[in-house]
Amino acid sequence: MAESRAINFGAGPCALPHSVLEEASKSLLNFNGTGIGIAEISHRSKEFGQVISEFESLIREQLQVPSTHVVLFSQGGGTGQFSSIVLNLLARHRLLYPSLSPEERYLDYVVTGSWSKSAADEAKRLGGGNVKVVVDSRESSKDGKSFDNIPTHDKYEFSKNPAVVYYCENETVQGVQFDVDPSSSTSFPYHLLPKDDPDLTSPLIPLVADYSSSFMSRPIPRLADHAVIFAGAQKNIGPAGLTVMIVRKDCIVDVDAAAKLGAAPVPKILSYKTLYDGKNVPNTPATISLYISKLVLQDMKEKGGLQYFGELSKIKAKKVYDALKRGEDKGGVFEGKIKEGNGRSLMNVVFGINGEGAEARFLEGAERRGLKGLKGHRSVGGIRVSLYNALSEKDADTLVQYMDEFVEAEQAR
Ligand SMILES: Cc1ncc(COP(=O)(O)O)c(C=O)c1O
């Protein structure tokens, strides 16, 4: 069975560990000796309760989530969180500062790609606050319109008392990512956040990060300084349908009390308090996705956890970026979209292929070798290589070999 499987470089849903899929396929028929399949078992059963608590513990343990934060989950994906964050954090701001006008409630967005732009657009659509794009990386791009960099620290100017400060850690479509090294010019500028302003009622910054495509790929820097970290499961940890949020407790607020003070009413299922009070099962959760994600997290732990996967990601990405560079140097067959030093992603390597019909030839050749999911996002085109946790170094090597051979063949044309 393993031999017949392709190598899936898709951006999500994407590859999952083979051993996990084998175990999950058995559980589809009979979960844990219950005689009931995992797709059929009640989310309120004792056995499924165990899955939920193990899932939470595996996240807490591996990411070292402090006691100030809770692990919540829901359906609705990253897109659902674009709305939830705005509603919950505007409610929090209303409770802290009841008399400010909407114009005085700043929602600061760091826009570095399509996903953070979508999140900022949703905040504008929902209203109730003043959405301020703190920095838009297109302004520092090579052509003034591409998301091809993480801006340097001098470009940011945060509001004094924001209701939200938002960024996307890894932009899946364009392949730009913040650096974990704080001394790097492409790291997130935590030191610029308005933490020490004496006028603030709460010195806790409402810092929100979309980790959809880099969650569990390496340790999260400054996790404790975040108000909300969220991620859809469908990249590194499991099938689509599950969204994980790590939420600081001061952001779990009584949204109905805030509504009485004039905040927008929050749909019950989008309220973090509903999830928290309902112990993550106020309604039916994405059971299969939760179960498989739990197996993936267990498998990760056995293989060496985030340290191991963080190192592996660096190795895989380096190999692919090196092959990309060779293709650039040899007659410009390849063309990286993000230049080295500008915040190249370890998860999604995005590049173009020069020459009439060359991209189609690359994709056809890849398909023949069982290398799938390499077509870039429809909005930017080109090639995208997604290197999530389930892909091994050997998988990256197989792709690299193909990339090198393709360059030779193109040059010989
Ligand atoms: C970084 C990022 N944020 C948000 C989303 C949207 O997630 P969903 O499709 O779960 O709504 C995606 C989807 O690929 C993503 O990559």
PDBQT file of the ligand as one rigid body, heavy atoms in Angstrom, charges set to zero:
ROOT
HETATM    1  C1  LIG A 501      -2.238  30.936   6.783  1.00  0.00    +0.000 C 
HETATM    2  C2  LIG A 501      -3.663  30.570   6.540  1.00  0.00    +0.000 A 
HETATM    3  N1  LIG A 501      -4.624  31.230   7.220  1.00  0.00    +0.000 NA
HETATM    4  C3  LIG A 501      -5.928  30.953   7.044  1.00  0.00    +0.000 A 
HETATM    5  C4  LIG A 501      -6.327  29.986   6.152  1.00  0.00    +0.000 A 
HETATM    6  C5  LIG A 501      -7.783  29.705   5.984  1.00  0.00    +0.000 C 
HETATM    7  O1  LIG A 501      -8.051  28.530   6.613  1.00  0.00    +0.000 OA
HETATM    8  P1  LIG A 501      -9.409  27.703   6.404  1.00  0.00    +0.000 P 
HETATM    9  O2  LIG A 501      -9.398  27.198   5.011  1.00  0.00    +0.000 OA
HETATM   10  O3  LIG A 501      -9.274  26.647   7.451  1.00  0.00    +0.000 OA
HETATM   11  O4  LIG A 501     -10.521  28.647   6.669  1.00  0.00    +0.000 OA
HETATM   12  C6  LIG A 501      -5.364  29.258   5.439  1.00  0.00    +0.000 A 
HETATM   13  C7  LIG A 501      -5.771  28.201   4.497  1.00  0.00    +0.000 C 
HETATM   14  O5  LIG A 501      -5.001  27.614   3.790  1.00  0.00    +0.000 OA
HETATM   15  C8  LIG A 501      -4.009  29.565   5.635  1.00  0.00    +0.000 A 
HETATM   16  O6  LIG A 501      -3.052  28.909   4.971  1.00  0.00    +0.000 OA
ENDROOT
TORSDOF 0
